[in-house]
């Protein structure tokens, strides 16, 4: 993909999924574009490193990160190229503080 005249709106996370008969691989690229103030808003950028933690002796796995964006971003979670939806086992959360969004996915594991 070629971005001509990139601006702050083009910034964000780009994901590439590559697959053939022998396997598959993914790459996530975070594009930050520093430019003059953009009155229309700013593309999403991570403000801290994404992390995975567990609670309740490993029965609850939490994946979370914080992203700065304006306007409010759309969040899509996927697993192995398949978009996932909220279920009894999967809960999705997003809270906002100014233009920073705390995004969290909770997976309840039955052991």
VMD Tcl script that builds the backbone (N, CA, C; Angstrom):
set m [mol new atoms 333]
animate dup $m
set s [atomselect $m all]
$s set {name element resname resid chain x y z} {
  {N N UNK 1 A 0.839 -1.165 0.000}
  {CA C UNK 1 A 0.000 0.000 0.000}
  {C C UNK 1 A 0.893 1.240 0.000}
  {N N UNK 2 A 0.526 2.227 -0.759}
  {CA C UNK 2 A 1.281 3.466 -0.858}
  {C C UNK 2 A 0.416 4.590 -0.324}
  {N N UNK 3 A 0.916 5.310 0.689}
  {CA C UNK 3 A 0.206 6.467 1.226}
  {C C UNK 3 A 0.811 7.717 0.610}
  {N N UNK 4 A 0.020 8.442 -0.155}
  {CA C UNK 4 A 0.496 9.686 -0.731}
  {C C UNK 4 A 0.017 10.836 0.127}
  {N N UNK 5 A 0.882 11.788 0.387}
  {CA C UNK 5 A 0.572 12.939 1.243}
  {C C UNK 5 A -0.016 12.487 2.577}
  {N N UNK 6 A 0.706 11.631 3.340}
  {CA C UNK 6 A 0.154 11.137 4.602}
  {C C UNK 6 A -0.051 12.271 5.606}
  {N N UNK 7 A -1.100 12.134 6.408}
  {CA C UNK 7 A -1.397 13.111 7.451}
  {C C UNK 7 A -1.648 12.357 8.754}
  {N N UNK 8 A -1.901 13.089 9.811}
  {CA C UNK 8 A -2.163 12.481 11.108}
  {C C UNK 8 A -3.298 11.472 11.071}
  {N N UNK 9 A -4.282 11.683 10.195}
  {CA C UNK 9 A -5.417 10.760 10.088}
  {C C UNK 9 A -4.995 9.397 9.558}
  {N N UNK 10 A -3.871 9.316 8.862}
  {CA C UNK 10 A -3.395 8.036 8.327}
  {C C UNK 10 A -2.638 7.226 9.366}
  {N N UNK 11 A -2.294 7.851 10.486}
  {CA C UNK 11 A -1.557 7.157 11.540}
  {C C UNK 11 A -2.424 6.098 12.203}
  {N N UNK 12 A -1.780 5.185 12.910}
  {CA C UNK 12 A -2.493 4.136 13.630}
  {C C UNK 12 A -1.803 2.804 13.449}
  {N N UNK 13 A -2.507 1.752 13.834}
  {CA C UNK 13 A -1.960 0.413 13.751}
  {C C UNK 13 A -2.410 -0.253 12.453}
  {N N UNK 14 A -1.450 -0.739 11.703}
  {CA C UNK 14 A -1.726 -1.492 10.484}
  {C C UNK 14 A -1.363 -2.946 10.752}
  {N N UNK 15 A -2.209 -3.883 10.345}
  {CA C UNK 15 A -1.974 -5.302 10.586}
  {C C UNK 15 A -1.889 -6.023 9.249}
  {N N UNK 16 A -0.863 -6.834 9.110}
  {CA C UNK 16 A -0.673 -7.626 7.890}
  {C C UNK 16 A -0.724 -9.102 8.266}
  {N N UNK 17 A -1.595 -9.853 7.623}
  {CA C UNK 17 A -1.725 -11.288 7.849}
  {C C UNK 17 A -1.257 -12.003 6.580}
  {N N UNK 18 A -0.255 -12.866 6.721}
  {CA C UNK 18 A 0.332 -13.572 5.587}
  {C C UNK 18 A 0.119 -15.063 5.803}
  {N N UNK 19 A -0.338 -15.766 4.760}
  {CA C UNK 19 A -0.692 -17.184 4.913}
  {C C UNK 19 A -0.409 -17.947 3.631}
  {N N UNK 20 A 0.105 -19.166 3.775}
  {CA C UNK 20 A 0.207 -20.082 2.642}
  {C C UNK 20 A -0.078 -21.497 3.139}
  {N N UNK 21 A 0.161 -22.494 2.316}
  {CA C UNK 21 A -0.156 -23.874 2.677}
  {C C UNK 21 A 0.662 -24.391 3.856}
  {N N UNK 22 A 1.756 -23.732 4.195}
  {CA C UNK 22 A 2.650 -24.231 5.246}
  {C C UNK 22 A 2.545 -23.466 6.561}
  {N N UNK 23 A 1.717 -22.461 6.612}
  {CA C UNK 23 A 1.550 -21.725 7.860}
  {C C UNK 23 A 1.129 -20.295 7.621}
  {N N UNK 24 A 1.179 -19.527 8.702}
  {CA C UNK 24 A 0.771 -18.139 8.607}
  {C C UNK 24 A 1.528 -17.310 9.635}
  {N N UNK 25 A 1.530 -15.993 9.403}
  {CA C UNK 25 A 2.225 -15.085 10.290}
  {C C UNK 25 A 1.529 -13.730 10.239}
  {N N UNK 26 A 1.720 -12.943 11.314}
  {CA C UNK 26 A 1.123 -11.617 11.400}
  {C C UNK 26 A 2.181 -10.598 11.762}
  {N N UNK 27 A 1.949 -9.385 11.332}
  {CA C UNK 27 A 2.801 -8.272 11.738}
  {C C UNK 27 A 1.901 -7.080 12.025}
  {N N UNK 28 A 2.168 -6.422 13.136}
  {CA C UNK 28 A 1.465 -5.187 13.477}
  {C C UNK 28 A 2.454 -4.041 13.376}
  {N N UNK 29 A 2.072 -3.001 12.674}
  {CA C UNK 29 A 2.919 -1.833 12.503}
  {C C UNK 29 A 2.174 -0.614 13.030}
  {N N UNK 30 A 2.831 0.147 13.890}
  {CA C UNK 30 A 2.228 1.353 14.430}
  {C C UNK 30 A 2.830 2.558 13.722}
  {N N UNK 31 A 2.017 3.263 12.967}
  {CA C UNK 31 A 2.473 4.413 12.195}
  {C C UNK 31 A 2.091 5.688 12.922}
  {N N UNK 32 A 3.092 6.433 13.366}
  {CA C UNK 32 A 2.881 7.739 13.990}
  {C C UNK 32 A 3.364 8.802 13.021}
  {N N UNK 33 A 2.501 9.739 12.717}
  {CA C UNK 33 A 2.861 10.808 11.795}
  {C C UNK 33 A 2.821 12.121 12.553}
  {N N UNK 34 A 3.976 12.767 12.653}
  {CA C UNK 34 A 4.040 14.075 13.282}
  {C C UNK 34 A 3.796 15.115 12.204}
  {N N UNK 35 A 2.792 15.925 12.446}
  {CA C UNK 35 A 2.460 16.947 11.462}
  {C C UNK 35 A 1.935 18.176 12.188}
  {N N UNK 36 A 1.639 19.191 11.419}
  {CA C UNK 36 A 1.053 20.386 11.998}
  {C C UNK 36 A -0.307 20.024 12.575}
  {N N UNK 37 A -0.783 20.825 13.484}
  {CA C UNK 37 A -2.077 20.561 14.122}
  {C C UNK 37 A -3.150 20.338 13.067}
  {N N UNK 38 A -3.914 19.305 13.269}
  {CA C UNK 38 A -4.973 18.920 12.341}
  {C C UNK 38 A -6.303 19.216 13.024}
  {N N UNK 39 A -7.053 20.135 12.510}
  {CA C UNK 39 A -8.308 20.531 13.141}
  {C C UNK 39 A -9.343 19.419 13.125}
  {N N UNK 40 A -9.199 18.447 12.243}
  {CA C UNK 40 A -10.182 17.370 12.138}
  {C C UNK 40 A -9.988 16.291 13.191}
  {N N UNK 41 A -8.861 16.234 13.875}
  {CA C UNK 41 A -8.619 15.207 14.883}
  {C C UNK 41 A -7.259 14.569 14.706}
  {N N UNK 42 A -7.046 13.464 15.435}
  {CA C UNK 42 A -5.778 12.747 15.393}
  {C C UNK 42 A -6.024 11.253 15.279}
  {N N UNK 43 A -5.204 10.587 14.494}
  {CA C UNK 43 A -5.290 9.142 14.369}
  {C C UNK 43 A -4.866 8.472 15.669}
  {N N UNK 44 A -5.316 7.252 15.921}
  {CA C UNK 44 A -4.979 6.547 17.157}
  {C C UNK 44 A -3.480 6.275 17.284}
  {N N UNK 45 A -2.949 6.519 18.485}
  {CA C UNK 45 A -1.571 6.170 18.805}
  {C C UNK 45 A -1.529 5.592 20.211}
  {N N UNK 46 A -0.700 4.572 20.393}
  {CA C UNK 46 A -0.573 3.951 21.705}
  {C C UNK 46 A 0.154 4.896 22.645}
  {N N UNK 47 A -0.344 5.019 23.884}
  {CA C UNK 47 A 0.314 5.876 24.864}
  {C C UNK 47 A 1.047 5.057 25.918}
  {N N UNK 48 A 0.853 3.755 25.918}
  {CA C UNK 48 A 1.645 2.856 26.739}
  {C C UNK 48 A 1.629 1.484 26.096}
  {N N UNK 49 A 2.580 0.655 26.469}
  {CA C UNK 49 A 2.749 -0.661 25.881}
  {C C UNK 49 A 1.545 -1.565 26.206}
  {N N UNK 50 A 0.975 -2.259 25.209}
  {CA C UNK 50 A -0.101 -3.214 25.491}
  {C C UNK 50 A 0.396 -4.286 26.465}
  {N N UNK 51 A -0.498 -4.783 27.303}
  {CA C UNK 51 A -0.069 -5.794 28.271}
  {C C UNK 51 A -1.125 -6.859 28.467}
  {N N UNK 52 A -0.655 -8.020 28.913}
  {CA C UNK 52 A -1.521 -9.153 29.235}
  {C C UNK 52 A -1.236 -9.531 30.683}
  {N N UNK 53 A -2.287 -9.608 31.492}
  {CA C UNK 53 A -2.159 -10.009 32.884}
  {C C UNK 53 A -3.200 -11.081 33.183}
  {N N UNK 54 A -3.041 -11.727 34.330}
  {CA C UNK 54 A -4.051 -12.715 34.738}
  {C C UNK 54 A -4.407 -12.495 36.202}
  {N N UNK 55 A -5.615 -12.876 36.541}
  {CA C UNK 55 A -6.123 -12.784 37.902}
  {C C UNK 55 A -6.854 -14.079 38.226}
  {N N UNK 56 A -7.253 -14.196 39.473}
  {CA C UNK 56 A -7.999 -15.376 39.949}
  {C C UNK 56 A -7.287 -16.677 39.606}
  {N N UNK 57 A -5.992 -16.726 39.936}
  {CA C UNK 57 A -5.181 -17.929 39.700}
  {C C UNK 57 A -5.207 -18.374 38.234}
  {N N UNK 58 A -5.187 -17.426 37.327}
  {CA C UNK 58 A -5.129 -17.747 35.904}
  {C C UNK 58 A -6.476 -17.985 35.248}
  {N N UNK 59 A -7.559 -17.854 35.984}
  {CA C UNK 59 A -8.891 -18.099 35.403}
  {C C UNK 59 A -9.443 -16.874 34.676}
  {N N UNK 60 A -8.800 -15.726 34.856}
  {CA C UNK 60 A -9.191 -14.507 34.161}
  {C C UNK 60 A -7.948 -13.922 33.498}
  {N N UNK 61 A -7.966 -13.831 32.166}
  {CA C UNK 61 A -6.858 -13.254 31.405}
  {C C UNK 61 A -7.329 -11.891 30.898}
  {N N UNK 62 A -6.496 -10.872 31.113}
  {CA C UNK 62 A -6.850 -9.505 30.746}
  {C C UNK 62 A -5.833 -8.978 29.735}
  {N N UNK 63 A -6.335 -8.526 28.592}
  {CA C UNK 63 A -5.513 -7.895 27.563}
  {C C UNK 63 A -5.960 -6.444 27.487}
  {N N UNK 64 A -5.002 -5.518 27.646}
  {CA C UNK 64 A -5.409 -4.121 27.687}
  {C C UNK 64 A -4.325 -3.200 27.146}
  {N N UNK 65 A -4.777 -2.021 26.718}
  {CA C UNK 65 A -3.861 -0.991 26.258}
  {C C UNK 65 A -4.557 0.353 26.320}
  {N N UNK 66 A -3.765 1.401 26.206}
  {CA C UNK 66 A -4.306 2.758 26.159}
  {C C UNK 66 A -3.903 3.389 24.844}
  {N N UNK 67 A -4.848 4.089 24.251}
  {CA C UNK 67 A -4.617 4.727 22.962}
  {C C UNK 67 A -5.169 6.147 23.013}
  {N N UNK 68 A -4.451 7.059 22.375}
  {CA C UNK 68 A -4.908 8.438 22.270}
  {C C UNK 68 A -5.499 8.626 20.881}
  {N N UNK 69 A -6.700 9.217 20.816}
  {CA C UNK 69 A -7.357 9.386 19.520}
  {C C UNK 69 A -8.404 10.492 19.607}
  {N N UNK 70 A -8.630 11.151 18.495}
  {CA C UNK 70 A -9.689 12.146 18.389}
  {C C UNK 70 A -10.111 12.209 16.933}
  {N N UNK 71 A -11.321 11.793 16.603}
  {CA C UNK 71 A -12.431 11.429 17.479}
  {C C UNK 71 A -12.291 10.016 18.058}
  {N N UNK 72 A -13.318 9.596 18.804}
  {CA C UNK 72 A -13.350 8.291 19.452}
  {C C UNK 72 A -13.098 7.184 18.430}
  {N N UNK 73 A -12.176 6.259 18.754}
  {CA C UNK 73 A -11.861 5.193 17.795}
  {C C UNK 73 A -12.895 4.056 17.822}
  {N N UNK 74 A -12.927 3.312 16.752}
  {CA C UNK 74 A -13.706 2.085 16.679}
  {C C UNK 74 A -12.767 0.943 17.035}
  {N N UNK 75 A -13.194 0.033 17.887}
  {CA C UNK 75 A -12.359 -1.066 18.349}
  {C C UNK 75 A -12.879 -2.373 17.769}
  {N N UNK 76 A -11.986 -3.144 17.143}
  {CA C UNK 76 A -12.328 -4.460 16.632}
  {C C UNK 76 A -11.281 -5.438 17.132}
  {N N UNK 77 A -11.692 -6.413 17.916}
  {CA C UNK 77 A -10.788 -7.464 18.396}
  {C C UNK 77 A -10.869 -8.636 17.436}
  {N N UNK 78 A -9.721 -9.270 17.182}
  {CA C UNK 78 A -9.713 -10.461 16.324}
  {C C UNK 78 A -8.746 -11.486 16.905}
  {N N UNK 79 A -8.997 -12.740 16.561}
  {CA C UNK 79 A -8.131 -13.853 16.964}
  {C C UNK 79 A -7.935 -14.734 15.744}
  {N N UNK 80 A -6.679 -14.913 15.352}
  {CA C UNK 80 A -6.345 -15.724 14.179}
  {C C UNK 80 A -7.187 -15.327 12.969}
  {N N UNK 81 A -7.218 -14.031 12.688}
  {CA C UNK 81 A -7.894 -13.436 11.528}
  {C C UNK 81 A -9.414 -13.473 11.603}
  {N N UNK 82 A -9.980 -13.884 12.733}
  {CA C UNK 82 A -11.423 -13.928 12.879}
  {C C UNK 82 A -11.853 -12.876 13.900}
  {N N UNK 83 A -12.771 -12.020 13.494}
  {CA C UNK 83 A -13.278 -11.010 14.409}
  {C C UNK 83 A -14.042 -11.711 15.519}
  {N N UNK 84 A -13.765 -11.307 16.760}
  {CA C UNK 84 A -14.446 -11.939 17.890}
  {C C UNK 84 A -15.487 -10.984 18.464}
  {N N UNK 85 A -16.527 -11.572 19.008}
  {CA C UNK 85 A -17.628 -10.819 19.606}
  {C C UNK 85 A -17.685 -11.128 21.092}
  {N N UNK 86 A -18.378 -10.295 21.822}
  {CA C UNK 86 A -18.549 -10.502 23.248}
  {C C UNK 86 A -19.404 -11.748 23.498}
  {N N UNK 87 A -18.990 -12.556 24.468}
  {CA C UNK 87 A -19.716 -13.759 24.862}
  {C C UNK 87 A -19.698 -13.851 26.381}
  {N N UNK 88 A -20.184 -14.959 26.903}
  {CA C UNK 88 A -20.115 -15.192 28.340}
  {C C UNK 88 A -18.657 -15.240 28.791}
  {N N UNK 89 A -17.761 -15.803 27.954}
  {CA C UNK 89 A -16.338 -15.922 28.284}
  {C C UNK 89 A -15.532 -14.672 27.940}
  {N N UNK 90 A -15.970 -13.902 26.958}
  {CA C UNK 90 A -15.235 -12.724 26.484}
  {C C UNK 90 A -16.015 -11.450 26.780}
  {N N UNK 91 A -15.384 -10.550 27.511}
  {CA C UNK 91 A -16.008 -9.262 27.821}
  {C C UNK 91 A -15.090 -8.150 27.319}
  {N N UNK 92 A -15.680 -7.151 26.654}
  {CA C UNK 92 A -14.918 -6.050 26.079}
  {C C UNK 92 A -15.310 -4.748 26.773}
  {N N UNK 93 A -14.302 -3.934 27.087}
  {CA C UNK 93 A -14.537 -2.681 27.781}
  {C C UNK 93 A -13.731 -1.560 27.129}
  {N N UNK 94 A -14.283 -0.338 27.209}
  {CA C UNK 94 A -13.532 0.842 26.803}
  {C C UNK 94 A -13.988 1.991 27.684}
  {N N UNK 95 A -13.024 2.645 28.353}
  {CA C UNK 95 A -13.318 3.836 29.139}
  {C C UNK 95 A -12.509 4.985 28.563}
  {N N UNK 96 A -13.003 6.188 28.805}
  {CA C UNK 96 A -12.383 7.374 28.214}
  {C C UNK 96 A -12.012 8.371 29.294}
  {N N UNK 97 A -10.841 8.983 29.145}
  {CA C UNK 97 A -10.409 10.094 29.977}
  {C C UNK 97 A -9.801 11.124 29.034}
  {N N UNK 98 A -10.525 12.188 28.767}
  {CA C UNK 98 A -10.140 13.190 27.789}
  {C C UNK 98 A -10.064 12.518 26.415}
  {N N UNK 99 A -8.896 12.547 25.746}
  {CA C UNK 99 A -8.780 11.892 24.442}
  {C C UNK 99 A -7.986 10.590 24.531}
  {N N UNK 100 A -7.872 10.017 25.741}
  {CA C UNK 100 A -7.184 8.741 25.945}
  {C C UNK 100 A -8.220 7.678 26.282}
  {N N UNK 101 A -8.132 6.548 25.582}
  {CA C UNK 101 A -9.083 5.452 25.748}
  {C C UNK 101 A -8.370 4.233 26.327}
  {N N UNK 102 A -8.922 3.684 27.396}
  {CA C UNK 102 A -8.406 2.460 28.015}
  {C C UNK 102 A -9.259 1.319 27.461}
  {N N UNK 103 A -8.623 0.445 26.685}
  {CA C UNK 103 A -9.316 -0.635 25.993}
  {C C UNK 103 A -8.906 -1.955 26.624}
  {N N UNK 104 A -9.893 -2.803 26.906}
  {CA C UNK 104 A -9.635 -4.021 27.702}
  {C C UNK 104 A -10.498 -5.172 27.191}
  {N N UNK 105 A -9.878 -6.334 27.098}
  {CA C UNK 105 A -10.577 -7.575 26.753}
  {C C UNK 105 A -10.324 -8.560 27.899}
  {N N UNK 106 A -11.399 -9.110 28.473}
  {CA C UNK 106 A -11.281 -10.073 29.553}
  {C C UNK 106 A -11.745 -11.443 29.066}
  {N N UNK 107 A -10.910 -12.437 29.271}
  {CA C UNK 107 A -11.211 -13.814 28.873}
  {C C UNK 107 A -11.283 -14.653 30.133}
  {N N UNK 108 A -12.458 -15.229 30.403}
  {CA C UNK 108 A -12.614 -16.116 31.543}
  {C C UNK 108 A -12.294 -17.526 31.082}
  {N N UNK 109 A -11.321 -18.137 31.737}
  {CA C UNK 109 A -10.823 -19.460 31.354}
  {C C UNK 109 A -11.406 -20.502 32.305}
  {N N UNK 110 A -11.962 -21.567 31.763}
  {CA C UNK 110 A -12.432 -22.659 32.609}
  {C C UNK 110 A -11.338 -23.724 32.653}
  {N N UNK 111 A -10.790 -23.917 33.843}
  {CA C UNK 111 A -9.678 -24.867 34.023}
  {C C UNK 111 A -10.169 -26.083 34.755}
}
mol reanalyze $m
mol bondsrecalc $m
mol representation Tube
mol addrep $m
